[in-house]
Amino acid sequence: VVQVLEHKRGQSQGFDWRRSVCFAVFGFVYIGLCQWFLYVTVLTWLFPDAMVFANAPLALKLKDRTGMYDMAGQIFVDTFCFAIFIYFPAFYIIKALIQEKGALLARAQTGLRRYYSNIISDNIAQSALWVPADVVIFACPMYLRMPMEHLVSFGWTMYMSATRGKLEDRSKMLDSCKYVRFRHATSEPTKASEESASKKDNLGKTSTTT
């Protein structure tokens, strides 16, 4: 969907099949398999009363302070544990394994390095969406939890495809690295010449005073 919109806007020349395969594999592995284990099995184990709170009527939920604390705990675990340490590393590793070339370990390390460079902006964006969304998701009855999760995930995945789906332009990275090396190389002679000039000035002043 995102690639079709980009093509209509003239932002892309063709269809990137590797990008689509990347999100298909990631959707199957994480959203299809891991989410049920994380959001139903793990969270129910961490917060045993969460199922009772989720299936209770709204009037009882508003009076259940313990259930609200459990809901806040689930939101914290989802936002600051699952997302940071499982979701994003899995996304960047799968993306690098499919889009990059080379040894598997090297591609996985490349994916983790890219996540490290985007870790702050990615997690600010996911927190802005998922914290309010989780309030609704974890307050819904248990049978609506995964459908609501998949619904929000669909929109979030489109955002990830638009912002992180494309293969990074290596030529721009090389140009930036060359620019940094050039500035570093030219700055050293400049500093040396400035230091020599200042020494000459000091010597001139000393000879004048003597």
N, C-alpha and C positions, 0 to 999 in steps of 0.2 A: 504494500500500500504506500509506504513512504517513498520507495523508488519510483513508483508511478507518478506520484505528486511531484517529485523532484524533476522527473523527465518532462512533465507538462510545463513546469516553471523554467525549463532550460538550465537547470542546475546540474544535470548529468547527461552524458552522451548516450549511454546504453544501459542495459540491465546487468547488474553485477550478481551473477549466480552464486559466487562464493559468499557474498554478503547474505543472501537469502538462505543458503545452506547453513551458514553460521547461526542465524537466529532460529532456524528450524531445529538444529541439533541442540542448541541451548534451551529452546522451549521444551523439547522432549525430555532432556536430562534434568533440568532444574524445575521448570514449571510443571512438567508432567509427572516426574518421579519424586523429586526432593521436596516439593512444597507440601505434599500430603504428609510426608514423614515429619517435616519440621513444624508445620502449623497445626497438625492434628495430634500426632503422636508425642512429639517433644514438648510442645506447649501444654498439652494436657497432663503430661508427666510432671512438668515444672509447676503447673498451677492446677491441682486436682479439682478445685471448685469452679474452674472456668466453664466447664460444660453446664453445670447447674445454673450459673449466672447467665450464660448465653441463652439457655432455653427458658429462662424465667420471663414472666410478663414484664412490660416496661415499668409498671407501677412498683413492682417488687425490686427491679433493678435500681431504681432511683433511691430506694431505702437500704440497699445492700452495700454498706461501706466496704466490707471485706472484698466483695466481688469487684468493686470499682478499683481497689488497690491491685487486685489480680489482673484486671484489664490494663491498668497502667504498667504493670510489670511485663505483660505480654507485648505491649507497644514498645517498651524499652528493649526487650530482647530482640524483637523483630528489627527495629531501627538501628540499634547499636551493636548487635551481635550477628544476626543472620545476614544483614545487608553488607556490613563492613567486611566480615571475615569469611563469608560463604558465597553470597550472591555475586558481588563484583569480582572477586578472584576467579570464580568459575566462569563468568562471562568473558573476562579478558583472556583467560587461558584458552578457552574454546575458540574464541575469535582469532587468537594468534596461531593456534594449531591449524585452523582451516585457511586463513588468509596468508600466512607467512610461509617462507621456505626455509629449509634447513633441518637440522636435527630436532627431534621432538622436545628434548630438554631445553635446547636453545630457544625454540619458539615459545615454550611455556614461560621461560624466564623473561623473554621480551614482553609477553602479555602482562606479567606481574610488574615489570618496570613501568609500563604504560599506566597501569592502575595506580601505581605509587605517584606518578606525576599528576594524575587526575583525582586523587583520593579526596581532596577537600571539596572541589566543585561537584563531584559526583554525589557525595554523601550529603551535601547541603541540598542539592536538588531532590534526592530521594526522601530526605527528611521533610521537605516542604510538601511533598505529595503524600507520603505514606503515613505520617503521624496523624493528620486529620482523617485519612482514609481508614486507618486502623481503628480509630475510635468507633466508626460505623461498623466495620467488619467484625471486630471482637464483641460488639454489643448485639450483633444479629444472632438469631438462632443458629445452632451448630450446623444444621443442614444447609444454611445459606453462606457459611463461611467460605468454602472453596469457590462457589460460583461468584461471589463478590470479589474474592481475591483474584480470580482469573479475569474478571471484567476490568478491574483497575490495572492489572498486569498488562492487558492488551494495549491500553493507552500509554502506559509507561514504556513498554517495549517499542512502540512507535517513536517515542521520544529518544530512546537509546539508539535506535536505528538512525535517526536523523542527526544525532550529535556524535555518536561513537561508532557508527556502523561502517563508515568508509575506511578503506585502507589508508594508513597515514602516508603522506607524500614524503618519500625518503629524500628526494632532491632538495626540498626545502630544509629538511633536517641537516643535510650535508652543507648547504649554503650557510646556514646559521652557525654550524660548527666552524667552517672556514672563516667566517666573519669574526667569531670570537678569538680564534687563533691569530688572525691578522691583527686585531686590536691589541692582543697580548704581546705579539712580536714587535709591533711598532711603538708600543708604550714604553718598552724597556730602553731602547736607544734615546727616546725623548727624555726619560728620567735621567739617563746617564749624562746627556748633554746639558741638562739643566743643572745637575750637580757640578759638572766641570765649570760651567759658566759662573756659578755662585762661588766656587773656589777661586777662580781668577779675580772676581770682584773683591773678594776678601784679601787676596794677595796685593791687589792694587791699592786698596785702602791702607793696608799695613805699610807698604812702601811709601805712600804719600805722607803718612804720619811720621815715619822715621826720617 
